[in-house]
Amino acid sequence: MTRRPLITLALVGAATVASASLATVTGASAASAVRNNASTTSPIKHVVVLFQENVSFDHYFGTYPNATNTDGQSFTAKPGTPTINGLTPALLTANPNGVNPQRLGAANALTCDQDHNYTPEQQALDGGLMDKFPTYTEVESCSPPDTAPPGLVMDYYDGNTVTALWNYAQRFAMSDNNFDTTFGPSTPGVLNLVSGQTHGATPAVLSGVTDNGTIYGDADPAYDECSAGSTVAMTGTNIGNELTASHVTWGWFQGGFTPTGSVSGTAVCGASHTNIGGAVVTDYSAHHDPFQYYASTANPAHLPPTTEAEVGHNGQANHQYDLSYFYQSLTDGNLPAVSFVKAPRYQDGHAGYSDPIDEQTYLVNAINAIEHSKFWKSTAIVITYDDSDGWYDQVMPPIVNSSASVEDALSGTGLCGNGTPAGGFEDRCGYGQRLPLLVISPYARENSVDNSLTDTTSILRFIEDNWSLPRIGGGSFDALAGTLDGMFNFHHRNATPLILNPSTGEPAV
């Protein structure tokens, strides 16, 4: 493996251009006054974002499209499948981390949650040498104990386990150059999805969670009665505000959102399911719902919509719904234009309480339901992840935004990158680690691997551009985001659905 320098001049230049671009685009957005809100700029009339948990690109796709086929299930790629930037023979047999990546099969579906906090993720990259993952992000011992050997953080699944995702990649489009917007765990990840902004947090300083007015760690939202422990509130604008202002229907749908009761008038979200290991997992995670951090888009008491027809529109639920309403909207023909869909925790893919097998069941059932609906012919389904969980990935992310705080460590103590932070906001260093990104749509390029540089806020940008919305502004990463256009062919539609078996991930007979 070629050992790369700490931060290249190109990355420093990118950071400088990034800051200038933010200012330019923000000004242009403010000047935008008249838009045709009834139309879209592409044939896509519905976007469904399936936002999963804690997977790096190499953890699921490192050997794509080659599976070992050694444990009773085979995967054979289509002829002409594009190559990816993945795990080379040298990385598999002489990895600079001192531990070689090992294949995990279905028998190792349950693993420990790795360390994916803001500082350790930077330290694992070792200034671009990508050789300190076992030192800084590996967690081998947890309860219940995993069955993987030492060096777990380096390990990966292939198409014999994450079969459905590999089959979707074969039929539709995926990226091998998509990154987390910033380093760090779930809360920054979900906030970047809907606003491209993690600055504007109150309290401005909370140990391990916020500093300099920026949230870089996990804490529950202040406007959610099902939150626990320390909470954080966010100011500023999110995509929900923009969609509402432009009369575009939208909703966030999450497993376990419906309360199971109340204590002293406060909602209790106690619904749960059992994962494949027999562990009982609470469905709802408050810090996985980004809109509950903003007073303008929160539904603190988890009120249901007054009627099903209210879904996607203003009402007492304020666009925040239980996952069941997503399926009901598909069936009843009331699907919002933009839907963010969050699995119950046991099916969200997060190591430690979820797994690739339970995740596959959820993804396939959700996608099958969309493909069977009347909306399929004009829909784009986007699958991606909120963070990497700290799992190994061999690609050094481009540092498009720098930070110099006590939490930073990529370029040296207290430093991540060498540019000026966008908006002057610290603790937003990024891009973070590489994440899977797939587009499933009649307009997706078939069996395609897009190499364009994208990040989580590229989804935000696609929604903004498709419905002619302004940029968020105020230092949002959406002004920097690459487009998803390389994953689409809007001049060719193949509306034949790919219906998979949720148990095997293979095409249904």
QUISULUR-V138960 format. One record per helix or strand of 2 or more residues. SS is the DSSP state (H for helix, E for strand). FROM is the first residue (numbers start at 1). LEN is the number of residues. Records with the same first field share a line. If there is no record, write none. Layout:
BEGIN
SS->FROM-LEN / FROM-LEN
END
This chain:
BEGIN
H->9-23 / 57-5 / 89-5 / 106-3 / 118-11 / 133-4 / 152-3 / 163-9 / 186-10 / 239-7 / 286-3 / 290-4 / 308-3 / 323-10 / 345-3 / 356-17 / 376-3 / 422-3 / 457-10 / 477-3 / 485-3
E->46-7 / 173-3 / 178-2 / 201-2 / 210-2 / 214-2 / 220-2 / 231-4 / 250-5 / 261-3 / 266-3 / 272-3 / 280-3 / 320-3 / 338-5 / 379-7 / 415-2 / 437-5 / 448-3 / 454-2
END
